[in-house]
Amino acid sequence: GIPGPPGPEGPVGTLDITATITELTSSAVTVTWVTKSECSGRVYYGTTTAVPLYVTANNLGTTDHLARISGLVARTHYFYKAQSVCAGVTIESGIRSFNTK
């Protein structure tokens, strides 16, 4: 669907987190992001912007999040977004994309 307008600013800071790819191979990718407070994390991904699949992040400490997605298909275009839940408030990154090698 079409994303709605951004929600109100919550106690956890920005609702938009920036997810960064730190490793990319033909079959795996590592996504990292930082939150301003203690949060859980997961990364949604898929070959369409519906991003129906997800992996749970290894929450390094409480504000640094790392999720490794494996089992990907080589030379394929994927979409992904990071999501964290901080004190009951869900924050997400925008949907971004990458191509496996």
Biotite code that builds the C-alpha atoms (Angstrom):
import biotite.structure as struc

atoms = struc.array([
    struc.Atom([0.000, 0.000, 0.000], chain_id="A", res_id=1, res_name="GLY", atom_name="CA", element="C"),
    struc.Atom([0.891, 3.634, -0.110], chain_id="A", res_id=2, res_name="ILE", atom_name="CA", element="C"),
    struc.Atom([2.532, 4.816, 3.107], chain_id="A", res_id=3, res_name="PRO", atom_name="CA", element="C"),
    struc.Atom([0.510, 7.350, 5.053], chain_id="A", res_id=4, res_name="GLY", atom_name="CA", element="C"),
    struc.Atom([1.801, 10.580, 6.489], chain_id="A", res_id=5, res_name="PRO", atom_name="CA", element="C"),
    struc.Atom([4.495, 10.294, 9.160], chain_id="A", res_id=6, res_name="PRO", atom_name="CA", element="C"),
    struc.Atom([3.198, 9.850, 12.678], chain_id="A", res_id=7, res_name="GLY", atom_name="CA", element="C"),
    struc.Atom([3.803, 12.183, 15.588], chain_id="A", res_id=8, res_name="PRO", atom_name="CA", element="C"),
    struc.Atom([7.268, 12.423, 17.042], chain_id="A", res_id=9, res_name="GLU", atom_name="CA", element="C"),
    struc.Atom([7.523, 9.800, 19.770], chain_id="A", res_id=10, res_name="GLY", atom_name="CA", element="C"),
    struc.Atom([9.558, 9.653, 22.950], chain_id="A", res_id=11, res_name="PRO", atom_name="CA", element="C"),
    struc.Atom([12.162, 7.513, 21.205], chain_id="A", res_id=12, res_name="VAL", atom_name="CA", element="C"),
    struc.Atom([13.206, 10.224, 18.774], chain_id="A", res_id=13, res_name="GLY", atom_name="CA", element="C"),
    struc.Atom([12.815, 9.984, 15.045], chain_id="A", res_id=14, res_name="THR", atom_name="CA", element="C"),
    struc.Atom([10.396, 7.432, 13.649], chain_id="A", res_id=15, res_name="LEU", atom_name="CA", element="C"),
    struc.Atom([12.620, 7.027, 10.612], chain_id="A", res_id=16, res_name="ASP", atom_name="CA", element="C"),
    struc.Atom([15.764, 4.993, 11.145], chain_id="A", res_id=17, res_name="ILE", atom_name="CA", element="C"),
    struc.Atom([18.502, 4.605, 8.579], chain_id="A", res_id=18, res_name="THR", atom_name="CA", element="C"),
    struc.Atom([19.438, 1.049, 7.704], chain_id="A", res_id=19, res_name="ALA", atom_name="CA", element="C"),
    struc.Atom([22.854, 0.480, 6.150], chain_id="A", res_id=20, res_name="THR", atom_name="CA", element="C"),
    struc.Atom([24.202, -2.529, 4.288], chain_id="A", res_id=21, res_name="ILE", atom_name="CA", element="C"),
    struc.Atom([27.588, -3.517, 5.663], chain_id="A", res_id=22, res_name="THR", atom_name="CA", element="C"),
    struc.Atom([28.161, -6.813, 3.830], chain_id="A", res_id=23, res_name="GLU", atom_name="CA", element="C"),
    struc.Atom([26.849, -8.009, 0.484], chain_id="A", res_id=24, res_name="LEU", atom_name="CA", element="C"),
    struc.Atom([27.553, -11.310, -1.287], chain_id="A", res_id=25, res_name="THR", atom_name="CA", element="C"),
    struc.Atom([25.754, -13.436, -3.863], chain_id="A", res_id=26, res_name="SER", atom_name="CA", element="C"),
    struc.Atom([23.621, -15.101, -1.189], chain_id="A", res_id=27, res_name="SER", atom_name="CA", element="C"),
    struc.Atom([23.669, -12.937, 1.935], chain_id="A", res_id=28, res_name="ALA", atom_name="CA", element="C"),
    struc.Atom([23.481, -9.360, 3.148], chain_id="A", res_id=29, res_name="VAL", atom_name="CA", element="C"),
    struc.Atom([24.059, -7.746, 6.525], chain_id="A", res_id=30, res_name="THR", atom_name="CA", element="C"),
    struc.Atom([21.918, -4.778, 7.527], chain_id="A", res_id=31, res_name="VAL", atom_name="CA", element="C"),
    struc.Atom([22.758, -2.559, 10.496], chain_id="A", res_id=32, res_name="THR", atom_name="CA", element="C"),
    struc.Atom([20.992, 0.367, 12.127], chain_id="A", res_id=33, res_name="TRP", atom_name="CA", element="C"),
    struc.Atom([21.024, 2.370, 15.334], chain_id="A", res_id=34, res_name="VAL", atom_name="CA", element="C"),
    struc.Atom([18.131, 3.384, 17.565], chain_id="A", res_id=35, res_name="THR", atom_name="CA", element="C"),
    struc.Atom([18.120, 6.098, 20.223], chain_id="A", res_id=36, res_name="LYS", atom_name="CA", element="C"),
    struc.Atom([16.870, 3.840, 22.998], chain_id="A", res_id=37, res_name="SER", atom_name="CA", element="C"),
    struc.Atom([16.585, 0.160, 23.873], chain_id="A", res_id=38, res_name="GLU", atom_name="CA", element="C"),
    struc.Atom([14.638, -1.585, 21.125], chain_id="A", res_id=39, res_name="CYS", atom_name="CA", element="C"),
    struc.Atom([14.051, -4.921, 19.506], chain_id="A", res_id=40, res_name="SER", atom_name="CA", element="C"),
    struc.Atom([14.745, -5.223, 15.811], chain_id="A", res_id=41, res_name="GLY", atom_name="CA", element="C"),
    struc.Atom([14.018, -7.115, 12.635], chain_id="A", res_id=42, res_name="ARG", atom_name="CA", element="C"),
    struc.Atom([14.559, -6.644, 8.916], chain_id="A", res_id=43, res_name="VAL", atom_name="CA", element="C"),
    struc.Atom([11.807, -7.294, 6.399], chain_id="A", res_id=44, res_name="TYR", atom_name="CA", element="C"),
    struc.Atom([12.850, -8.213, 2.867], chain_id="A", res_id=45, res_name="TYR", atom_name="CA", element="C"),
    struc.Atom([11.595, -9.615, -0.394], chain_id="A", res_id=46, res_name="GLY", atom_name="CA", element="C"),
    struc.Atom([11.773, -9.253, -4.165], chain_id="A", res_id=47, res_name="THR", atom_name="CA", element="C"),
    struc.Atom([8.832, -6.813, -4.163], chain_id="A", res_id=48, res_name="THR", atom_name="CA", element="C"),
    struc.Atom([8.166, -3.726, -2.065], chain_id="A", res_id=49, res_name="THR", atom_name="CA", element="C"),
    struc.Atom([5.698, -5.835, -0.047], chain_id="A", res_id=50, res_name="ALA", atom_name="CA", element="C"),
    struc.Atom([8.803, -7.164, 1.835], chain_id="A", res_id=51, res_name="VAL", atom_name="CA", element="C"),
    struc.Atom([6.894, -10.176, 3.261], chain_id="A", res_id=52, res_name="PRO", atom_name="CA", element="C"),
    struc.Atom([9.833, -12.085, 4.819], chain_id="A", res_id=53, res_name="LEU", atom_name="CA", element="C"),
    struc.Atom([11.808, -11.103, 7.876], chain_id="A", res_id=54, res_name="TYR", atom_name="CA", element="C"),
    struc.Atom([14.776, -11.979, 10.018], chain_id="A", res_id=55, res_name="VAL", atom_name="CA", element="C"),
    struc.Atom([15.170, -11.013, 13.655], chain_id="A", res_id=56, res_name="THR", atom_name="CA", element="C"),
    struc.Atom([18.138, -8.820, 14.439], chain_id="A", res_id=57, res_name="ALA", atom_name="CA", element="C"),
    struc.Atom([20.976, -9.721, 16.744], chain_id="A", res_id=58, res_name="ASN", atom_name="CA", element="C"),
    struc.Atom([20.595, -6.711, 19.002], chain_id="A", res_id=59, res_name="ASN", atom_name="CA", element="C"),
    struc.Atom([24.167, -5.833, 19.867], chain_id="A", res_id=60, res_name="LEU", atom_name="CA", element="C"),
    struc.Atom([23.796, -4.106, 23.170], chain_id="A", res_id=61, res_name="GLY", atom_name="CA", element="C"),
    struc.Atom([20.455, -2.343, 22.926], chain_id="A", res_id=62, res_name="THR", atom_name="CA", element="C"),
    struc.Atom([20.792, 0.470, 20.425], chain_id="A", res_id=63, res_name="THR", atom_name="CA", element="C"),
    struc.Atom([22.977, -1.142, 17.729], chain_id="A", res_id=64, res_name="ASP", atom_name="CA", element="C"),
    struc.Atom([21.157, -3.665, 15.582], chain_id="A", res_id=65, res_name="HIS", atom_name="CA", element="C"),
    struc.Atom([22.527, -6.143, 13.061], chain_id="A", res_id=66, res_name="LEU", atom_name="CA", element="C"),
    struc.Atom([20.533, -8.541, 10.914], chain_id="A", res_id=67, res_name="ALA", atom_name="CA", element="C"),
    struc.Atom([22.067, -11.012, 8.463], chain_id="A", res_id=68, res_name="ARG", atom_name="CA", element="C"),
    struc.Atom([19.823, -12.249, 5.670], chain_id="A", res_id=69, res_name="ILE", atom_name="CA", element="C"),
    struc.Atom([21.082, -15.438, 4.036], chain_id="A", res_id=70, res_name="SER", atom_name="CA", element="C"),
    struc.Atom([19.783, -17.833, 1.422], chain_id="A", res_id=71, res_name="GLY", atom_name="CA", element="C"),
    struc.Atom([19.345, -15.099, -1.172], chain_id="A", res_id=72, res_name="LEU", atom_name="CA", element="C"),
    struc.Atom([19.500, -15.651, -4.924], chain_id="A", res_id=73, res_name="VAL", atom_name="CA", element="C"),
    struc.Atom([22.536, -14.301, -6.803], chain_id="A", res_id=74, res_name="ALA", atom_name="CA", element="C"),
    struc.Atom([22.124, -11.282, -9.115], chain_id="A", res_id=75, res_name="ARG", atom_name="CA", element="C"),
    struc.Atom([18.657, -10.540, -7.775], chain_id="A", res_id=76, res_name="THR", atom_name="CA", element="C"),
    struc.Atom([17.066, -7.222, -6.813], chain_id="A", res_id=77, res_name="HIS", atom_name="CA", element="C"),
    struc.Atom([15.709, -7.199, -3.258], chain_id="A", res_id=78, res_name="TYR", atom_name="CA", element="C"),
    struc.Atom([13.853, -4.625, -1.212], chain_id="A", res_id=79, res_name="PHE", atom_name="CA", element="C"),
    struc.Atom([14.249, -4.301, 2.552], chain_id="A", res_id=80, res_name="TYR", atom_name="CA", element="C"),
    struc.Atom([13.338, -2.198, 5.545], chain_id="A", res_id=81, res_name="LYS", atom_name="CA", element="C"),
    struc.Atom([14.433, -2.230, 9.171], chain_id="A", res_id=82, res_name="ALA", atom_name="CA", element="C"),
    struc.Atom([11.918, -2.118, 11.981], chain_id="A", res_id=83, res_name="GLN", atom_name="CA", element="C"),
    struc.Atom([12.387, -1.660, 15.718], chain_id="A", res_id=84, res_name="SER", atom_name="CA", element="C"),
    struc.Atom([9.932, -1.586, 18.586], chain_id="A", res_id=85, res_name="VAL", atom_name="CA", element="C"),
    struc.Atom([11.012, 0.833, 21.291], chain_id="A", res_id=86, res_name="CYS", atom_name="CA", element="C"),
    struc.Atom([8.903, 0.992, 24.458], chain_id="A", res_id=87, res_name="ALA", atom_name="CA", element="C"),
    struc.Atom([5.857, -0.136, 22.496], chain_id="A", res_id=88, res_name="GLY", atom_name="CA", element="C"),
    struc.Atom([6.434, 2.343, 19.651], chain_id="A", res_id=89, res_name="VAL", atom_name="CA", element="C"),
    struc.Atom([7.215, 0.871, 16.233], chain_id="A", res_id=90, res_name="THR", atom_name="CA", element="C"),
    struc.Atom([9.755, 2.740, 14.114], chain_id="A", res_id=91, res_name="ILE", atom_name="CA", element="C"),
    struc.Atom([10.808, 1.798, 10.603], chain_id="A", res_id=92, res_name="GLU", atom_name="CA", element="C"),
    struc.Atom([13.296, 2.754, 7.982], chain_id="A", res_id=93, res_name="SER", atom_name="CA", element="C"),
    struc.Atom([12.148, 3.583, 4.509], chain_id="A", res_id=94, res_name="GLY", atom_name="CA", element="C"),
    struc.Atom([12.094, 0.761, 1.985], chain_id="A", res_id=95, res_name="ILE", atom_name="CA", element="C"),
    struc.Atom([15.470, 0.504, 0.280], chain_id="A", res_id=96, res_name="ARG", atom_name="CA", element="C"),
    struc.Atom([16.899, -2.007, -2.148], chain_id="A", res_id=97, res_name="SER", atom_name="CA", element="C"),
    struc.Atom([20.046, -3.878, -3.085], chain_id="A", res_id=98, res_name="PHE", atom_name="CA", element="C"),
    struc.Atom([21.263, -6.287, -5.744], chain_id="A", res_id=99, res_name="ASN", atom_name="CA", element="C"),
    struc.Atom([23.035, -9.465, -4.733], chain_id="A", res_id=100, res_name="THR", atom_name="CA", element="C"),
    struc.Atom([26.311, -10.165, -6.481], chain_id="A", res_id=101, res_name="LYS", atom_name="CA", element="C"),
])
